[in-house]
Amino acid sequence: MIKITVCIGSSCHIKGSRQVVEQLQALIAENNLGDQVELAGTFCMGRCQEGVCVTVDDTFYSVTPANVADFFAKEVAAKA
């Protein structure tokens, strides 16, 4: 099981965390990975200046609504 955690704190929310979550939900469904990927939200990860903070199995990434598809392909779909 791959665990993706997206920060939904105020700073990341302003930078597009809601759009990132929605796109990840759609990508998980499109790739039929619902049984292999767990998507969760959390509050501040302490790296607010780095954009929408996302972890995949405890590895940190800075994701934007514009690069979420590339992020998903490289860091999630390739490992599922």
N, C-alpha and C positions, 0 to 999 in steps of 0.2 A: 504494500500500500504506500503510495506516494502522498505525503501530506504537504499541501500548499496553504500557507497562512498569509493573509493580506492584512496590513494595518488599515484600520478604519478610524484612526484618531483624527483630530481636526486638521492637522497639517497635511496628512496624506489625503484626507477627504477633499480638501481644496485642490490638491494636485491631481485628482481624478480616481481615487480608489474605488468609488462606486462603479465607474465605467470599467475599471480593471476587473473587478469581481464579476460584473455582468458578462464581459467578454470571456473570462475564464470559464464561467458556467456554460456558456454556449460552446466553447471549444471542447470542454470535457464531454458534453453531450454529442457533438458532431463526430468526435473520435471514438465514441462508445467506450469511454474510460471511467464511467461512473462507479464501476466496481473496483477500480484500481487507484483512483485519485480521491482524496479527501480534501475538500476546500473549507477553510475556516477563516474567521475574522478574529482580530485581536486589537487591543488598543496600543498605544505608543510603544515602538520598539527602540526609541532613543536615537534614531538616525534621521530625524525629520528633514534635515537639509538635503538628503539624498533622494528625494522624490517619493513615490509610492513604494513603501517598504514591503517586500515580499520575501518569505523564506520557503524553500523547498527542502524538506527533510533537514531543517536547521542550517542550510546554506543561504546566506543573505543575497538578495538581488534588489536593484533599484529598477522598477518597471514604470512605464508610462502607458496611457491608453493607446498611444501611437505604436509602441513596440511590443505590446502584449502577445500578439500572434507569433512573432519571431521568438520571443522568450518561451512561449508554450512549446513551440516546435523543438527547440534546442534542449530545454531543461526538463520538460515533462514528457511529451509524446515520445521522444527518443529513448527515454528510460523506462517507459511503461511496457 
